[in-house]
Amino acid sequence: MEQMQIEELSFEEAFKQLEETVHRLETGDLTLEESIALFERGQALARHCSAALDRAELRVNQLVSTEEGEYRQIVFTGEYEEKE
């Protein structure tokens, strides 16, 4: 399987590769150099996935109606906060 540059991977592709990387590292049948290279790639994949999740979280918004019949925007940041 030809590996794409990490920056070009979708979240799903990167996460799948990260899972495969962890599995290969857990088997323990790699040389030290192979393990180090795979570990470093795993770290890069994890950073890529984390950044993708951060970007997605910033895009999640919700409109709620007020008692006055108007709408206000609520931004999801783990807790709902009103956007000014």
mmCIF file of the N, C-alpha and C atoms, coordinates in Angstrom:
data_MODEL
# 
_entry.id   MODEL 
# 
loop_
_atom_site.group_PDB 
_atom_site.id 
_atom_site.type_symbol 
_atom_site.label_atom_id 
_atom_site.label_alt_id 
_atom_site.label_comp_id 
_atom_site.label_asym_id 
_atom_site.label_entity_id 
_atom_site.label_seq_id 
_atom_site.pdbx_PDB_ins_code 
_atom_site.Cartn_x 
_atom_site.Cartn_y 
_atom_site.Cartn_z 
_atom_site.occupancy 
_atom_site.B_iso_or_equiv 
_atom_site.pdbx_formal_charge 
_atom_site.auth_seq_id 
_atom_site.auth_comp_id 
_atom_site.auth_asym_id 
_atom_site.auth_atom_id 
_atom_site.pdbx_PDB_model_num 
ATOM 1   N N  . MET A 1 1  ? 0.843   -1.188 0.000  1.00 0.00 ? 1  MET A N  1 
ATOM 2   C CA . MET A 1 1  ? 0.000   0.000  0.000  1.00 0.00 ? 1  MET A CA 1 
ATOM 3   C C  . MET A 1 1  ? 0.882   1.244  0.000  1.00 0.00 ? 1  MET A C  1 
ATOM 4   N N  . GLU A 1 2  ? 0.694   2.095  -0.956 1.00 0.00 ? 2  GLU A N  1 
ATOM 5   C CA . GLU A 1 2  ? 1.454   3.340  -1.020 1.00 0.00 ? 2  GLU A CA 1 
ATOM 6   C C  . GLU A 1 2  ? 0.902   4.301  0.024  1.00 0.00 ? 2  GLU A C  1 
ATOM 7   N N  . GLN A 1 3  ? 1.791   4.827  0.861  1.00 0.00 ? 3  GLN A N  1 
ATOM 8   C CA . GLN A 1 3  ? 1.333   5.732  1.912  1.00 0.00 ? 3  GLN A CA 1 
ATOM 9   C C  . GLN A 1 3  ? 1.354   7.165  1.406  1.00 0.00 ? 3  GLN A C  1 
ATOM 10  N N  . MET A 1 4  ? 0.221   7.848  1.582  1.00 0.00 ? 4  MET A N  1 
ATOM 11  C CA . MET A 1 4  ? 0.122   9.252  1.186  1.00 0.00 ? 4  MET A CA 1 
ATOM 12  C C  . MET A 1 4  ? 0.817   10.102 2.243  1.00 0.00 ? 4  MET A C  1 
ATOM 13  N N  . GLN A 1 5  ? 1.131   11.324 1.863  1.00 0.00 ? 5  GLN A N  1 
ATOM 14  C CA . GLN A 1 5  ? 1.624   12.267 2.854  1.00 0.00 ? 5  GLN A CA 1 
ATOM 15  C C  . GLN A 1 5  ? 0.530   12.463 3.898  1.00 0.00 ? 5  GLN A C  1 
ATOM 16  N N  . ILE A 1 6  ? 0.899   12.562 5.145  1.00 0.00 ? 6  ILE A N  1 
ATOM 17  C CA . ILE A 1 6  ? -0.069  12.652 6.232  1.00 0.00 ? 6  ILE A CA 1 
ATOM 18  C C  . ILE A 1 6  ? -1.013  13.834 6.039  1.00 0.00 ? 6  ILE A C  1 
ATOM 19  N N  . GLU A 1 7  ? -0.497  14.955 5.581  1.00 0.00 ? 7  GLU A N  1 
ATOM 20  C CA . GLU A 1 7  ? -1.331  16.149 5.413  1.00 0.00 ? 7  GLU A CA 1 
ATOM 21  C C  . GLU A 1 7  ? -2.438  15.941 4.384  1.00 0.00 ? 7  GLU A C  1 
ATOM 22  N N  . GLU A 1 8  ? -2.254  14.992 3.471  1.00 0.00 ? 8  GLU A N  1 
ATOM 23  C CA . GLU A 1 8  ? -3.225  14.724 2.411  1.00 0.00 ? 8  GLU A CA 1 
ATOM 24  C C  . GLU A 1 8  ? -4.310  13.743 2.847  1.00 0.00 ? 8  GLU A C  1 
ATOM 25  N N  . LEU A 1 9  ? -4.135  13.112 3.990  1.00 0.00 ? 9  LEU A N  1 
ATOM 26  C CA . LEU A 1 9  ? -5.081  12.102 4.446  1.00 0.00 ? 9  LEU A CA 1 
ATOM 27  C C  . LEU A 1 9  ? -6.325  12.739 5.064  1.00 0.00 ? 9  LEU A C  1 
ATOM 28  N N  . SER A 1 10 ? -7.467  12.114 4.823  1.00 0.00 ? 10 SER A N  1 
ATOM 29  C CA . SER A 1 10 ? -8.670  12.519 5.540  1.00 0.00 ? 10 SER A CA 1 
ATOM 30  C C  . SER A 1 10 ? -8.531  12.048 6.987  1.00 0.00 ? 10 SER A C  1 
ATOM 31  N N  . PHE A 1 11 ? -9.394  12.529 7.847  1.00 0.00 ? 11 PHE A N  1 
ATOM 32  C CA . PHE A 1 11 ? -9.369  12.090 9.239  1.00 0.00 ? 11 PHE A CA 1 
ATOM 33  C C  . PHE A 1 11 ? -9.513  10.577 9.317  1.00 0.00 ? 11 PHE A C  1 
ATOM 34  N N  . GLU A 1 12 ? -10.480 10.047 8.575  1.00 0.00 ? 12 GLU A N  1 
ATOM 35  C CA . GLU A 1 12 ? -10.749 8.612  8.617  1.00 0.00 ? 12 GLU A CA 1 
ATOM 36  C C  . GLU A 1 12 ? -9.553  7.786  8.144  1.00 0.00 ? 12 GLU A C  1 
ATOM 37  N N  . GLU A 1 13 ? -8.902  8.229  7.072  1.00 0.00 ? 13 GLU A N  1 
ATOM 38  C CA . GLU A 1 13 ? -7.731  7.520  6.565  1.00 0.00 ? 13 GLU A CA 1 
ATOM 39  C C  . GLU A 1 13 ? -6.580  7.566  7.575  1.00 0.00 ? 13 GLU A C  1 
ATOM 40  N N  . ALA A 1 14 ? -6.361  8.754  8.147  1.00 0.00 ? 14 ALA A N  1 
ATOM 41  C CA . ALA A 1 14 ? -5.280  8.911  9.126  1.00 0.00 ? 14 ALA A CA 1 
ATOM 42  C C  . ALA A 1 14 ? -5.550  8.086  10.374 1.00 0.00 ? 14 ALA A C  1 
ATOM 43  N N  . PHE A 1 15 ? -6.795  8.070  10.830 1.00 0.00 ? 15 PHE A N  1 
ATOM 44  C CA . PHE A 1 15 ? -7.133  7.312  12.027 1.00 0.00 ? 15 PHE A CA 1 
ATOM 45  C C  . PHE A 1 15 ? -6.942  5.813  11.789 1.00 0.00 ? 15 PHE A C  1 
ATOM 46  N N  . LYS A 1 16 ? -7.333  5.342  10.606 1.00 0.00 ? 16 LYS A N  1 
ATOM 47  C CA . LYS A 1 16 ? -7.140  3.928  10.268 1.00 0.00 ? 16 LYS A CA 1 
ATOM 48  C C  . LYS A 1 16 ? -5.653  3.576  10.251 1.00 0.00 ? 16 LYS A C  1 
ATOM 49  N N  . GLN A 1 17 ? -4.845  4.439  9.649  1.00 0.00 ? 17 GLN A N  1 
ATOM 50  C CA . GLN A 1 17 ? -3.396  4.200  9.633  1.00 0.00 ? 17 GLN A CA 1 
ATOM 51  C C  . GLN A 1 17 ? -2.820  4.232  11.044 1.00 0.00 ? 17 GLN A C  1 
ATOM 52  N N  . LEU A 1 18 ? -3.344  5.112  11.883 1.00 0.00 ? 18 LEU A N  1 
ATOM 53  C CA . LEU A 1 18 ? -2.879  5.196  13.263 1.00 0.00 ? 18 LEU A CA 1 
ATOM 54  C C  . LEU A 1 18 ? -3.199  3.895  14.001 1.00 0.00 ? 18 LEU A C  1 
ATOM 55  N N  . GLU A 1 19 ? -4.400  3.373  13.806 1.00 0.00 ? 19 GLU A N  1 
ATOM 56  C CA . GLU A 1 19 ? -4.761  2.098  14.430 1.00 0.00 ? 19 GLU A CA 1 
ATOM 57  C C  . GLU A 1 19 ? -3.844  0.973  13.954 1.00 0.00 ? 19 GLU A C  1 
ATOM 58  N N  . GLU A 1 20 ? -3.564  0.938  12.660 1.00 0.00 ? 20 GLU A N  1 
ATOM 59  C CA . GLU A 1 20 ? -2.675  -0.081 12.102 1.00 0.00 ? 20 GLU A CA 1 
ATOM 60  C C  . GLU A 1 20 ? -1.259  0.070  12.662 1.00 0.00 ? 20 GLU A C  1 
ATOM 61  N N  . THR A 1 21 ? -0.823  1.302  12.815 1.00 0.00 ? 21 THR A N  1 
ATOM 62  C CA . THR A 1 21 ? 0.502   1.576  13.365 1.00 0.00 ? 21 THR A CA 1 
ATOM 63  C C  . THR A 1 21 ? 0.612   1.062  14.791 1.00 0.00 ? 21 THR A C  1 
ATOM 64  N N  . VAL A 1 22 ? -0.382  1.359  15.602 1.00 0.00 ? 22 VAL A N  1 
ATOM 65  C CA . VAL A 1 22 ? -0.381  0.888  16.994 1.00 0.00 ? 22 VAL A CA 1 
ATOM 66  C C  . VAL A 1 22 ? -0.351  -0.635 17.031 1.00 0.00 ? 22 VAL A C  1 
ATOM 67  N N  . HIS A 1 23 ? -1.149  -1.272 16.186 1.00 0.00 ? 23 HIS A N  1 
ATOM 68  C CA . HIS A 1 23 ? -1.183  -2.736 16.148 1.00 0.00 ? 23 HIS A CA 1 
ATOM 69  C C  . HIS A 1 23 ? 0.191   -3.302 15.788 1.00 0.00 ? 23 HIS A C  1 
ATOM 70  N N  . ARG A 1 24 ? 0.824   -2.726 14.784 1.00 0.00 ? 24 ARG A N  1 
ATOM 71  C CA . ARG A 1 24 ? 2.152   -3.213 14.371 1.00 0.00 ? 24 ARG A CA 1 
ATOM 72  C C  . ARG A 1 24 ? 3.179   -3.026 15.482 1.00 0.00 ? 24 ARG A C  1 
ATOM 73  N N  . LEU A 1 25 ? 3.098   -1.892 16.180 1.00 0.00 ? 25 LEU A N  1 
ATOM 74  C CA . LEU A 1 25 ? 4.036   -1.658 17.284 1.00 0.00 ? 25 LEU A CA 1 
ATOM 75  C C  . LEU A 1 25 ? 3.790   -2.636 18.426 1.00 0.00 ? 25 LEU A C  1 
ATOM 76  N N  . GLU A 1 26 ? 2.535   -2.985 18.658 1.00 0.00 ? 26 GLU A N  1 
ATOM 77  C CA . GLU A 1 26 ? 2.212   -3.903 19.753 1.00 0.00 ? 26 GLU A CA 1 
ATOM 78  C C  . GLU A 1 26 ? 2.670   -5.325 19.472 1.00 0.00 ? 26 GLU A C  1 
ATOM 79  N N  . THR A 1 27 ? 2.792   -5.700 18.194 1.00 0.00 ? 27 THR A N  1 
ATOM 80  C CA . THR A 1 27 ? 3.223   -7.064 17.885 1.00 0.00 ? 27 THR A CA 1 
ATOM 81  C C  . THR A 1 27 ? 4.669   -7.299 18.281 1.00 0.00 ? 27 THR A C  1 
ATOM 82  N N  . GLY A 1 28 ? 5.473   -6.244 18.245 1.00 0.00 ? 28 GLY A N  1 
ATOM 83  C CA . GLY A 1 28 ? 6.852   -6.342 18.711 1.00 0.00 ? 28 GLY A CA 1 
ATOM 84  C C  . GLY A 1 28 ? 7.798   -7.074 17.794 1.00 0.00 ? 28 GLY A C  1 
ATOM 85  N N  . ASP A 1 29 ? 7.421   -7.335 16.544 1.00 0.00 ? 29 ASP A N  1 
ATOM 86  C CA . ASP A 1 29 ? 8.318   -8.070 15.651 1.00 0.00 ? 29 ASP A CA 1 
ATOM 87  C C  . ASP A 1 29 ? 9.031   -7.145 14.661 1.00 0.00 ? 29 ASP A C  1 
ATOM 88  N N  . LEU A 1 30 ? 9.375   -5.958 15.122 1.00 0.00 ? 30 LEU A N  1 
ATOM 89  C CA . LEU A 1 30 ? 10.079  -4.974 14.298 1.00 0.00 ? 30 LEU A CA 1 
ATOM 90  C C  . LEU A 1 30 ? 11.477  -4.743 14.866 1.00 0.00 ? 30 LEU A C  1 
ATOM 91  N N  . THR A 1 31 ? 12.353  -4.280 14.001 1.00 0.00 ? 31 THR A N  1 
ATOM 92  C CA . THR A 1 31 ? 13.671  -3.885 14.506 1.00 0.00 ? 31 THR A CA 1 
ATOM 93  C C  . THR A 1 31 ? 13.518  -2.580 15.283 1.00 0.00 ? 31 THR A C  1 
ATOM 94  N N  . LEU A 1 32 ? 14.548  -2.223 16.011 1.00 0.00 ? 32 LEU A N  1 
ATOM 95  C CA . LEU A 1 32 ? 14.515  -0.972 16.766 1.00 0.00 ? 32 LEU A CA 1 
ATOM 96  C C  . LEU A 1 32 ? 14.303  0.213  15.833 1.00 0.00 ? 32 LEU A C  1 
ATOM 97  N N  . GLU A 1 33 ? 15.030  0.243  14.726 1.00 0.00 ? 33 GLU A N  1 
ATOM 98  C CA . GLU A 1 33 ? 14.902  1.357  13.774 1.00 0.00 ? 33 GLU A CA 1 
ATOM 99  C C  . GLU A 1 33 ? 13.500  1.422  13.165 1.00 0.00 ? 33 GLU A C  1 
ATOM 100 N N  . GLU A 1 34 ? 12.951  0.251  12.812 1.00 0.00 ? 34 GLU A N  1 
ATOM 101 C CA . GLU A 1 34 ? 11.591  0.216  12.271 1.00 0.00 ? 34 GLU A CA 1 
ATOM 102 C C  . GLU A 1 34 ? 10.584  0.697  13.306 1.00 0.00 ? 34 GLU A C  1 
ATOM 103 N N  . SER A 1 35 ? 10.781  0.296  14.544 1.00 0.00 ? 35 SER A N  1 
ATOM 104 C CA . SER A 1 35 ? 9.888   0.708  15.630 1.00 0.00 ? 35 SER A CA 1 
ATOM 105 C C  . SER A 1 35 ? 9.929   2.210  15.834 1.00 0.00 ? 35 SER A C  1 
ATOM 106 N N  . ILE A 1 36 ? 11.117  2.781  15.815 1.00 0.00 ? 36 ILE A N  1 
ATOM 107 C CA . ILE A 1 36 ? 11.259  4.225  16.009 1.00 0.00 ? 36 ILE A CA 1 
ATOM 108 C C  . ILE A 1 36 ? 10.592  4.983  14.866 1.00 0.00 ? 36 ILE A C  1 
ATOM 109 N N  . ALA A 1 37 ? 10.845  4.545  13.629 1.00 0.00 ? 37 ALA A N  1 
ATOM 110 C CA . ALA A 1 37 ? 10.237  5.212  12.465 1.00 0.00 ? 37 ALA A CA 1 
ATOM 111 C C  . ALA A 1 37 ? 8.718   5.101  12.513 1.00 0.00 ? 37 ALA A C  1 
ATOM 112 N N  . LEU A 1 38 ? 8.213   3.937  12.875 1.00 0.00 ? 38 LEU A N  1 
ATOM 113 C CA . LEU A 1 38 ? 6.772   3.733  12.946 1.00 0.00 ? 38 LEU A CA 1 
ATOM 114 C C  . LEU A 1 38 ? 6.166   4.559  14.078 1.00 0.00 ? 38 LEU A C  1 
ATOM 115 N N  . PHE A 1 39 ? 6.866   4.627  15.214 1.00 0.00 ? 39 PHE A N  1 
ATOM 116 C CA . PHE A 1 39 ? 6.403   5.433  16.340 1.00 0.00 ? 39 PHE A CA 1 
ATOM 117 C C  . PHE A 1 39 ? 6.318   6.912  15.947 1.00 0.00 ? 39 PHE A C  1 
ATOM 118 N N  . GLU A 1 40 ? 7.328   7.404  15.246 1.00 0.00 ? 40 GLU A N  1 
ATOM 119 C CA . GLU A 1 40 ? 7.330   8.806  14.814 1.00 0.00 ? 40 GLU A CA 1 
ATOM 120 C C  . GLU A 1 40 ? 6.187   9.075  13.844 1.00 0.00 ? 40 GLU A C  1 
ATOM 121 N N  . ARG A 1 41 ? 5.936   8.147  12.923 1.00 0.00 ? 41 ARG A N  1 
ATOM 122 C CA . ARG A 1 41 ? 4.798   8.310  12.006 1.00 0.00 ? 41 ARG A CA 1 
ATOM 123 C C  . ARG A 1 41 ? 3.485   8.291  12.793 1.00 0.00 ? 41 ARG A C  1 
ATOM 124 N N  . GLY A 1 42 ? 3.400   7.424  13.776 1.00 0.00 ? 42 GLY A N  1 
ATOM 125 C CA . GLY A 1 42 ? 2.203   7.369  14.613 1.00 0.00 ? 42 GLY A CA 1 
ATOM 126 C C  . GLY A 1 42 ? 1.947   8.683  15.333 1.00 0.00 ? 42 GLY A C  1 
ATOM 127 N N  . GLN A 1 43 ? 3.014   9.289  15.822 1.00 0.00 ? 43 GLN A N  1 
ATOM 128 C CA . GLN A 1 43 ? 2.866   10.591 16.485 1.00 0.00 ? 43 GLN A CA 1 
ATOM 129 C C  . GLN A 1 43 ? 2.350   11.632 15.502 1.00 0.00 ? 43 GLN A C  1 
ATOM 130 N N  . ALA A 1 44 ? 2.878   11.633 14.292 1.00 0.00 ? 44 ALA A N  1 
ATOM 131 C CA . ALA A 1 44 ? 2.432   12.589 13.276 1.00 0.00 ? 44 ALA A CA 1 
ATOM 132 C C  . ALA A 1 44 ? 0.972   12.337 12.900 1.00 0.00 ? 44 ALA A C  1 
ATOM 133 N N  . LEU A 1 45 ? 0.589   11.079 12.783 1.00 0.00 ? 45 LEU A N  1 
ATOM 134 C CA . LEU A 1 45 ? -0.804  10.745 12.482 1.00 0.00 ? 45 LEU A CA 1 
ATOM 135 C C  . LEU A 1 45 ? -1.725  11.205 13.608 1.00 0.00 ? 45 LEU A C  1 
ATOM 136 N N  . ALA A 1 46 ? -1.300  11.007 14.847 1.00 0.00 ? 46 ALA A N  1 
ATOM 137 C CA . ALA A 1 46 ? -2.105  11.428 15.998 1.00 0.00 ? 46 ALA A CA 1 
ATOM 138 C C  . ALA A 1 46 ? -2.273  12.948 16.012 1.00 0.00 ? 46 ALA A C  1 
ATOM 139 N N  . ARG A 1 47 ? -1.210  13.687 15.705 1.00 0.00 ? 47 ARG A N  1 
ATOM 140 C CA . ARG A 1 47 ? -1.306  15.149 15.646 1.00 0.00 ? 47 ARG A CA 1 
ATOM 141 C C  . ARG A 1 47 ? -2.267  15.579 14.542 1.00 0.00 ? 47 ARG A C  1 
ATOM 142 N N  . HIS A 1 48 ? -2.185  14.909 13.390 1.00 0.00 ? 48 HIS A N  1 
ATOM 143 C CA . HIS A 1 48 ? -3.062  15.218 12.260 1.00 0.00 ? 48 HIS A CA 1 
ATOM 144 C C  . HIS A 1 48 ? -4.526  14.981 12.644 1.00 0.00 ? 48 HIS A C  1 
ATOM 145 N N  . CYS A 1 49 ? -4.810  13.850 13.285 1.00 0.00 ? 49 CYS A N  1 
ATOM 146 C CA . CYS A 1 49 ? -6.174  13.545 13.711 1.00 0.00 ? 49 CYS A CA 1 
ATOM 147 C C  . CYS A 1 49 ? -6.663  14.551 14.745 1.00 0.00 ? 49 CYS A C  1 
ATOM 148 N N  . SER A 1 50 ? -5.822  14.895 15.683 1.00 0.00 ? 50 SER A N  1 
ATOM 149 C CA . SER A 1 50 ? -6.188  15.860 16.719 1.00 0.00 ? 50 SER A CA 1 
ATOM 150 C C  . SER A 1 50 ? -6.505  17.227 16.114 1.00 0.00 ? 50 SER A C  1 
ATOM 151 N N  . ALA A 1 51 ? -5.691  17.659 15.164 1.00 0.00 ? 51 ALA A N  1 
ATOM 152 C CA . ALA A 1 51 ? -5.932  18.953 14.509 1.00 0.00 ? 51 ALA A CA 1 
ATOM 153 C C  . ALA A 1 51 ? -7.234  18.923 13.718 1.00 0.00 ? 51 ALA A C  1 
ATOM 154 N N  . ALA A 1 52 ? -7.523  17.805 13.057 1.00 0.00 ? 52 ALA A N  1 
ATOM 155 C CA . ALA A 1 52 ? -8.773  17.684 12.303 1.00 0.00 ? 52 ALA A CA 1 
ATOM 156 C C  . ALA A 1 52 ? -9.975  17.755 13.240 1.00 0.00 ? 52 ALA A C  1 
ATOM 157 N N  . LEU A 1 53 ? -9.876  17.112 14.388 1.00 0.00 ? 53 LEU A N  1 
ATOM 158 C CA . LEU A 1 53 ? -10.959 17.176 15.370 1.00 0.00 ? 53 LEU A CA 1 
ATOM 159 C C  . LEU A 1 53 ? -11.129 18.591 15.917 1.00 0.00 ? 53 LEU A C  1 
ATOM 160 N N  . ASP A 1 54 ? -10.029 19.274 16.159 1.00 0.00 ? 54 ASP A N  1 
ATOM 161 C CA . ASP A 1 54 ? -10.089 20.656 16.639 1.00 0.00 ? 54 ASP A CA 1 
ATOM 162 C C  . ASP A 1 54 ? -10.789 21.550 15.618 1.00 0.00 ? 54 ASP A C  1 
ATOM 163 N N  . ARG A 1 55 ? -10.441 21.384 14.337 1.00 0.00 ? 55 ARG A N  1 
ATOM 164 C CA . ARG A 1 55 ? -11.084 22.185 13.288 1.00 0.00 ? 55 ARG A CA 1 
ATOM 165 C C  . ARG A 1 55 ? -12.574 21.878 13.200 1.00 0.00 ? 55 ARG A C  1 
ATOM 166 N N  . ALA A 1 56 ? -12.930 20.610 13.318 1.00 0.00 ? 56 ALA A N  1 
ATOM 167 C CA . ALA A 1 56 ? -14.336 20.222 13.253 1.00 0.00 ? 56 ALA A CA 1 
ATOM 168 C C  . ALA A 1 56 ? -15.109 20.805 14.429 1.00 0.00 ? 56 ALA A C  1 
ATOM 169 N N  . GLU A 1 57 ? -14.522 20.792 15.595 1.00 0.00 ? 57 GLU A N  1 
ATOM 170 C CA . GLU A 1 57 ? -15.189 21.321 16.787 1.00 0.00 ? 57 GLU A CA 1 
ATOM 171 C C  . GLU A 1 57 ? -15.494 22.804 16.628 1.00 0.00 ? 57 GLU A C  1 
ATOM 172 N N  . LEU A 1 58 ? -14.584 23.542 16.005 1.00 0.00 ? 58 LEU A N  1 
ATOM 173 C CA . LEU A 1 58 ? -14.798 24.965 15.808 1.00 0.00 ? 58 LEU A CA 1 
ATOM 174 C C  . LEU A 1 58 ? -15.944 25.245 14.847 1.00 0.00 ? 58 LEU A C  1 
ATOM 175 N N  . ARG A 1 59 ? -16.268 24.276 14.000 1.00 0.00 ? 59 ARG A N  1 
ATOM 176 C CA . ARG A 1 59 ? -17.321 24.469 13.007 1.00 0.00 ? 59 ARG A CA 1 
ATOM 177 C C  . ARG A 1 59 ? -18.710 24.097 13.519 1.00 0.00 ? 59 ARG A C  1 
ATOM 178 N N  . VAL A 1 60 ? -18.766 23.434 14.681 1.00 0.00 ? 60 VAL A N  1 
ATOM 179 C CA . VAL A 1 60 ? -20.049 22.970 15.189 1.00 0.00 ? 60 VAL A CA 1 
ATOM 180 C C  . VAL A 1 60 ? -20.761 24.131 15.880 1.00 0.00 ? 60 VAL A C  1 
ATOM 181 N N  . ASN A 1 61 ? -21.865 24.510 15.307 1.00 0.00 ? 61 ASN A N  1 
ATOM 182 C CA . ASN A 1 61 ? -22.678 25.587 15.868 1.00 0.00 ? 61 ASN A CA 1 
ATOM 183 C C  . ASN A 1 61 ? -24.123 25.116 15.978 1.00 0.00 ? 61 ASN A C  1 
ATOM 184 N N  . GLN A 1 62 ? -24.869 25.750 16.842 1.00 0.00 ? 62 GLN A N  1 
ATOM 185 C CA . GLN A 1 62 ? -26.273 25.413 16.991 1.00 0.00 ? 62 GLN A CA 1 
ATOM 186 C C  . GLN A 1 62 ? -27.065 26.711 17.140 1.00 0.00 ? 62 GLN A C  1 
ATOM 187 N N  . LEU A 1 63 ? -28.176 26.792 16.434 1.00 0.00 ? 63 LEU A N  1 
ATOM 188 C CA . LEU A 1 63 ? -29.087 27.918 16.590 1.00 0.00 ? 63 LEU A CA 1 
ATOM 189 C C  . LEU A 1 63 ? -30.201 27.495 17.527 1.00 0.00 ? 63 LEU A C  1 
ATOM 190 N N  . VAL A 1 64 ? -30.493 28.332 18.525 1.00 0.00 ? 64 VAL A N  1 
ATOM 191 C CA . VAL A 1 64 ? -31.589 28.052 19.441 1.00 0.00 ? 64 VAL A CA 1 
ATOM 192 C C  . VAL A 1 64 ? -32.523 29.248 19.450 1.00 0.00 ? 64 VAL A C  1 
ATOM 193 N N  . SER A 1 65 ? -33.812 28.979 19.631 1.00 0.00 ? 65 SER A N  1 
ATOM 194 C CA . SER A 1 65 ? -34.773 30.082 19.669 1.00 0.00 ? 65 SER A CA 1 
ATOM 195 C C  . SER A 1 65 ? -34.872 30.632 21.082 1.00 0.00 ? 65 SER A C  1 
ATOM 196 N N  . THR A 1 66 ? -35.079 31.937 21.165 1.00 0.00 ? 66 THR A N  1 
ATOM 197 C CA . THR A 1 66 ? -35.245 32.598 22.451 1.00 0.00 ? 66 THR A CA 1 
ATOM 198 C C  . THR A 1 66 ? -36.735 32.725 22.735 1.00 0.00 ? 66 THR A C  1 
ATOM 199 N N  . GLU A 1 67 ? -37.073 33.147 23.944 1.00 0.00 ? 67 GLU A N  1 
ATOM 200 C CA . GLU A 1 67 ? -38.476 33.341 24.303 1.00 0.00 ? 67 GLU A CA 1 
ATOM 201 C C  . GLU A 1 67 ? -39.117 34.438 23.463 1.00 0.00 ? 67 GLU A C  1 
ATOM 202 N N  . GLU A 1 68 ? -38.304 35.346 22.932 1.00 0.00 ? 68 GLU A N  1 
ATOM 203 C CA . GLU A 1 68 ? -38.808 36.437 22.109 1.00 0.00 ? 68 GLU A CA 1 
ATOM 204 C C  . GLU A 1 68 ? -39.036 36.007 20.659 1.00 0.00 ? 68 GLU A C  1 
ATOM 205 N N  . GLY A 1 69 ? -38.793 34.759 20.339 1.00 0.00 ? 69 GLY A N  1 
ATOM 206 C CA . GLY A 1 69 ? -38.985 34.273 18.986 1.00 0.00 ? 69 GLY A CA 1 
ATOM 207 C C  . GLY A 1 69 ? -37.811 34.549 18.064 1.00 0.00 ? 69 GLY A C  1 
ATOM 208 N N  . GLU A 1 70 ? -36.726 35.025 18.614 1.00 0.00 ? 70 GLU A N  1 
ATOM 209 C CA . GLU A 1 70 ? -35.522 35.265 17.814 1.00 0.00 ? 70 GLU A CA 1 
ATOM 210 C C  . GLU A 1 70 ? -34.599 34.061 17.954 1.00 0.00 ? 70 GLU A C  1 
ATOM 211 N N  . TYR A 1 71 ? -33.542 34.089 17.195 1.00 0.00 ? 71 TYR A N  1 
ATOM 212 C CA . TYR A 1 71 ? -32.563 33.005 17.274 1.00 0.00 ? 71 TYR A CA 1 
ATOM 213 C C  . TYR A 1 71 ? -31.226 33.554 17.721 1.00 0.00 ? 71 TYR A C  1 
ATOM 214 N N  . ARG A 1 72 ? -30.524 32.761 18.480 1.00 0.00 ? 72 ARG A N  1 
ATOM 215 C CA . ARG A 1 72 ? -29.155 33.118 18.852 1.00 0.00 ? 72 ARG A CA 1 
ATOM 216 C C  . ARG A 1 72 ? -28.272 31.930 18.530 1.00 0.00 ? 72 ARG A C  1 
ATOM 217 N N  . GLN A 1 73 ? -27.020 32.208 18.280 1.00 0.00 ? 73 GLN A N  1 
ATOM 218 C CA . GLN A 1 73 ? -26.086 31.157 17.914 1.00 0.00 ? 73 GLN A CA 1 
ATOM 219 C C  . GLN A 1 73 ? -25.345 30.685 19.147 1.00 0.00 ? 73 GLN A C  1 
ATOM 220 N N  . ILE A 1 74 ? -25.298 29.379 19.319 1.00 0.00 ? 74 ILE A N  1 
ATOM 221 C CA . ILE A 1 74 ? -24.561 28.760 20.412 1.00 0.00 ? 74 ILE A CA 1 
ATOM 222 C C  . ILE A 1 74 ? -23.381 28.021 19.781 1.00 0.00 ? 74 ILE A C  1 
ATOM 223 N N  . VAL A 1 75 ? -22.198 28.231 20.300 1.00 0.00 ? 75 VAL A N  1 
ATOM 224 C CA . VAL A 1 75 ? -20.998 27.585 19.785 1.00 0.00 ? 75 VAL A CA 1 
ATOM 225 C C  . VAL A 1 75 ? -20.633 26.448 20.725 1.00 0.00 ? 75 VAL A C  1 
ATOM 226 N N  . PHE A 1 76 ? -20.418 25.272 20.160 1.00 0.00 ? 76 PHE A N  1 
ATOM 227 C CA . PHE A 1 76 ? -20.036 24.126 20.965 1.00 0.00 ? 76 PHE A CA 1 
ATOM 228 C C  . PHE A 1 76 ? -18.529 24.157 21.205 1.00 0.00 ? 76 PHE A C  1 
ATOM 229 N N  . THR A 1 77 ? -18.156 24.210 22.479 1.00 0.00 ? 77 THR A N  1 
ATOM 230 C CA . THR A 1 77 ? -16.742 24.166 22.870 1.00 0.00 ? 77 THR A CA 1 
ATOM 231 C C  . THR A 1 77 ? -16.551 23.153 23.983 1.00 0.00 ? 77 THR A C  1 
ATOM 232 N N  . GLY A 1 78 ? -17.371 22.158 24.019 1.00 0.00 ? 78 GLY A N  1 
ATOM 233 C CA . GLY A 1 78 ? -17.342 21.215 25.125 1.00 0.00 ? 78 GLY A CA 1 
ATOM 234 C C  . GLY A 1 78 ? -18.470 21.549 26.087 1.00 0.00 ? 78 GLY A C  1 
ATOM 235 N N  . GLU A 1 79 ? -18.696 22.806 26.261 1.00 0.00 ? 79 GLU A N  1 
ATOM 236 C CA . GLU A 1 79 ? -19.829 23.356 26.985 1.00 0.00 ? 79 GLU A CA 1 
ATOM 237 C C  . GLU A 1 79 ? -20.513 24.300 26.005 1.00 0.00 ? 79 GLU A C  1 
ATOM 238 N N  . TYR A 1 80 ? -21.811 24.457 26.133 1.00 0.00 ? 80 TYR A N  1 
ATOM 239 C CA . TYR A 1 80 ? -22.467 25.396 25.228 1.00 0.00 ? 80 TYR A CA 1 
ATOM 240 C C  . TYR A 1 80 ? -22.293 26.802 25.736 1.00 0.00 ? 80 TYR A C  1 
ATOM 241 N N  . GLU A 1 81 ? -21.841 27.687 24.864 1.00 0.00 ? 81 GLU A N  1 
ATOM 242 C CA . GLU A 1 81 ? -21.637 29.081 25.197 1.00 0.00 ? 81 GLU A CA 1 
ATOM 243 C C  . GLU A 1 81 ? -22.315 29.937 24.137 1.00 0.00 ? 81 GLU A C  1 
ATOM 244 N N  . GLU A 1 82 ? -22.894 31.024 24.576 1.00 0.00 ? 82 GLU A N  1 
ATOM 245 C CA . GLU A 1 82 ? -23.552 31.918 23.630 1.00 0.00 ? 82 GLU A CA 1 
ATOM 246 C C  . GLU A 1 82 ? -22.510 32.694 22.858 1.00 0.00 ? 82 GLU A C  1 
ATOM 247 N N  . LYS A 1 83 ? -22.708 32.793 21.541 1.00 0.00 ? 83 LYS A N  1 
ATOM 248 C CA . LYS A 1 83 ? -21.786 33.542 20.696 1.00 0.00 ? 83 LYS A CA 1 
ATOM 249 C C  . LYS A 1 83 ? -22.288 34.980 20.610 1.00 0.00 ? 83 LYS A C  1 
ATOM 250 N N  . GLU A 1 84 ? -21.374 35.894 20.828 1.00 0.00 ? 84 GLU A N  1 
ATOM 251 C CA . GLU A 1 84 ? -21.750 37.311 20.766 1.00 0.00 ? 84 GLU A CA 1 
ATOM 252 C C  . GLU A 1 84 ? -21.506 37.887 19.414 1.00 0.00 ? 84 GLU A C  1 
# 
